[in-house]
Structure formats: structure tokens, C-alpha cells
Amino acid sequence: MTTPPPLPQPGDPAVPHLAEPMAPPPGPRPELGPVPAPPATAPGPDPFAVVADAVDGMRDELAALGDQFRRRLLNDREARRSLDGLLTELDQARRAAEGRIVQPLLYDLVLVVDRVERQAAQGDAFAGSVAAELLGVLEKYSMTRIPVTAGPFDPGLQEAVGTITALSPEQNGRVAEVVRHGYRMDERIVRPQQVRVHTER
């Protein structure tokens, strides 16, 4: 007959109860499967997105350069327009000054041409050559002779100093002859052409 185990006494070391489960040994547990792999690293930037950003940046830079070029071009045009305006005003002032100073002298020279041409009309060849040279001097300073035309009387260019009876109705109001030549300086009439005009009886 076997002897039963002695009952635990106060002060004896604790004895694990047989009904309590034992702690599993350390280490991998085969029933849980393989250990999962560490997560993959985040993917890098999209190369197409990088290129698109670079193209957008270049487009913005080109647009800014285009705006700057247009502004400079407009500024250059304004400066050129201002310069042209100043040059025009300067030329007008120069012409006005020349008119005030030179025109009286040229008008006196026109009177000399009148006298020399009257002498040339009497057959003086030398007077004719002098008159031609004087006309060249006048043209050098923009004083030109108004052309002789056998058309209707033009009060803007001509001055009627006499009349001649018209031989037909078609001649009425037309220039009959030039008495004294007229002159203009550029577009300004210095002396009108003096003419006789056909009129009805």
C-alpha cells in the first residue's frame, strides 16, 4: 500500500498546480506560419511628373521674357515716336526761320529775274543765261516758278490783272496770257502768277 504525498505545510515553496498550463517556450511558433517580410520602401517621384513640372517652369519663364520683350519694344516705339516728333518740330522751326530770313532775299532776287528776263526778251543772250542761273539759285532754296498752264483761271495760284475778249464761249474764264511769273516756296505761294483772263463781251 502506497503512502499519499504529504500535504503542503506553511513555509514550503510553492508548487505549481497541475491544472494550470505551462508557459510556451520562447522562439517561433510553428502554428503561426512564417514571419512576415518588412514593408517595402515608398516609391520614388514619377519621372513624367518631374518633366512636366520642368516644362511648366520653362513655359512660365518664356512667357515672362516675352512680356519683358514686348514692354521694351513698346518703350522703344514710344521713344522713336517722340524722337520723330521732335525732329519734325525742329525741321518746321528751321524752315520757319529760313523763311523769315531767306524769303525776303529770295523775293528781291525774283524781282531781279523779272528785269533780266525782260532784257533777254529783247534778244540779249547773256541776259538769258544769267536768268537761267538765277532760277537755279532760287530752286536751290525751294523757291520754284509756278508752271504756265492754258487752263481755267485758278484764284489759288493766279491773280487776274486784265481781261481779253473771248472769241468763243469755251474760252470764257480761261487764262489768255501770263503777264508776270508766279513763285512758290514749298507749298506756300510767295507771289501769285499774274495773268489776263478771257471774258465774254
C-alpha positions in Angstrom: 0.0 0.0 0.0 1.3 3.3 -1.1 1.7 6.3 1.1 -0.1 9.5 0.0 2.1 12.6 -0.5 2.4 14.9 2.4 0.2 18.0 2.5 2.0 21.3 1.9 2.9 23.0 5.0 3.2 26.7 5.7 6.7 27.9 4.5 7.1 25.2 1.9 8.0 26.5 -1.7 5.1 27.0 -4.0 4.3 24.0 -6.1 2.6 24.7 -9.5 -0.8 23.3 -9.7 -1.1 20.6 -12.3 -4.3 22.1 -13.8 -2.5 25.4 -14.7 -1.0 25.4 -18.3 2.7 25.8 -18.7 4.1 28.9 -20.5 5.3 28.1 -24.0 9.0 28.1 -24.7 10.5 31.1 -26.4 11.1 31.1 -30.1 8.9 31.0 -33.3 5.7 29.1 -33.1 5.3 26.8 -36.0 1.5 27.1 -35.9 1.7 30.9 -36.7 3.4 30.5 -40.1 6.5 32.3 -41.4 7.4 35.8 -40.1 6.0 38.5 -42.5 8.6 40.4 -44.5 9.2 44.1 -43.6 7.1 46.6 -45.6 8.6 47.8 -48.9 10.1 51.3 -49.1 7.9 54.2 -50.6 8.2 54.5 -54.4 10.3 57.5 -55.8 8.8 60.5 -57.7 7.1 60.0 -61.0 9.6 61.0 -63.8 6.8 62.2 -66.1 5.6 64.5 -63.3 9.2 65.9 -62.9 9.5 66.6 -66.6 6.0 68.2 -66.7 7.0 70.5 -63.8 10.2 71.4 -65.6 8.3 72.2 -68.8 5.8 74.3 -66.9 8.6 76.2 -65.3 10.2 76.9 -68.7 6.9 77.9 -70.2 6.4 80.5 -67.4 9.9 81.8 -67.8 9.5 82.2 -71.6 6.2 84.0 -71.0 7.9 86.4 -68.6 10.7 87.0 -71.1 8.1 87.6 -73.9 6.3 90.1 -71.7 9.5 91.9 -70.9 10.5 92.0 -74.6 7.1 93.4 -75.6 7.4 96.1 -72.9 10.8 97.1 -74.2 9.6 97.1 -77.8 6.7 99.4 -76.8 9.1 101.7 -74.9 11.4 101.8 -77.9 8.4 102.6 -80.2 7.3 105.4 -77.9 10.8 106.8 -77.7 11.1 106.6 -81.5 7.8 108.3 -81.9 8.8 111.1 -79.6 12.1 111.5 -81.4 10.3 111.7 -84.7 8.0 114.3 -83.3 10.9 116.4 -82.1 12.7 116.1 -85.4 9.6 117.2 -87.2 9.2 120.2 -84.9 12.8 121.1 -85.4 12.5 120.9 -89.2 9.4 123.1 -89.1 11.2 125.6 -86.8 14.2 125.6 -89.2 12.0 126.2 -92.2 10.2 129.0 -90.5 13.4 130.6 -89.5 14.8 130.2 -93.0 11.5 131.7 -94.4 11.8 134.7 -92.1 15.4 135.3 -93.0 15.8 134.0 -96.6 12.5 134.6 -98.1 12.8 138.5 -98.3 16.2 138.0 -100.0 14.7 135.4 -102.5 11.8 137.7 -103.3 14.3 140.5 -104.1 16.1 138.0 -106.3 12.8 137.2 -108.1 12.5 140.9 -109.0 16.0 140.8 -110.4 15.0 137.8 -112.5 12.0 139.8 -113.8 14.2 142.6 -115.1 16.8 140.2 -116.5 14.2 138.2 -118.4 12.7 141.4 -119.9 16.2 142.2 -121.2 16.6 138.6 -122.5 13.2 139.0 -124.3 14.8 141.8 -126.4 17.4 139.3 -127.8 20.2 139.6 -125.2 21.6 136.0 -125.0 23.8 136.9 -122.0 20.8 138.1 -120.0 19.0 134.9 -120.8 21.9 132.8 -119.4 22.0 135.0 -116.3 18.3 134.5 -115.8 18.7 130.7 -116.0 21.4 130.8 -113.4 19.3 132.9 -111.0 16.4 130.5 -111.4 18.8 127.7 -110.4 19.7 129.6 -107.3 16.1 130.1 -106.4 15.3 126.4 -106.8 18.2 125.6 -104.5 16.3 127.3 -101.7 13.0 125.7 -102.6 11.7 128.8 -104.5 10.2 127.4 -107.7 8.3 129.0 -110.5 4.6 128.2 -110.9 4.1 126.4 -114.2 2.3 128.2 -117.1 -0.9 126.4 -118.0 -3.5 127.3 -120.5 -6.4 126.2 -118.4 -9.2 127.8 -116.4 -8.3 130.7 -114.1 -7.2 129.4 -110.6 -7.6 132.0 -107.9 -5.4 130.0 -105.5 -2.4 130.3 -107.8 -3.2 133.2 -110.0 -4.1 136.9 -109.9 -6.1 138.4 -112.7 -4.6 141.8 -113.8 -6.5 142.2 -117.1 -9.1 140.7 -119.4 -9.2 139.7 -123.1 -12.4 139.3 -125.0 -13.2 135.6 -125.6 -13.6 134.6 -129.2 -15.9 131.6 -128.2 -18.0 130.7 -125.2 -15.5 127.9 -124.5 -12.7 130.4 -123.8 -14.7 132.3 -121.2 -12.9 132.1 -117.8 -9.7 130.6 -119.2 -6.2 132.1 -118.9 -5.3 134.1 -122.0 -1.7 135.0 -121.2 0.8 135.3 -118.3 1.9 138.8 -117.6 4.3 138.0 -114.7 5.5 134.7 -113.4 4.5 133.5 -110.0 6.6 131.7 -107.4 6.0 129.3 -104.6 8.2 128.2 -101.7 7.4 124.5 -101.0 3.6 124.7 -100.7 3.3 128.4 -99.9 2.6 130.9 -102.6 5.2 133.7 -102.4 3.9 135.6 -105.4 0.8 134.6 -107.4 1.0 134.3 -111.2 -0.4 137.5 -112.8 -2.5 136.7 -115.8 -5.1 138.1 -118.2 -8.3 136.1 -118.5 -10.7 135.6 -121.4 -14.1 137.1 -120.8 -17.3 137.4 -122.8 -18.1 140.8 -124.5 
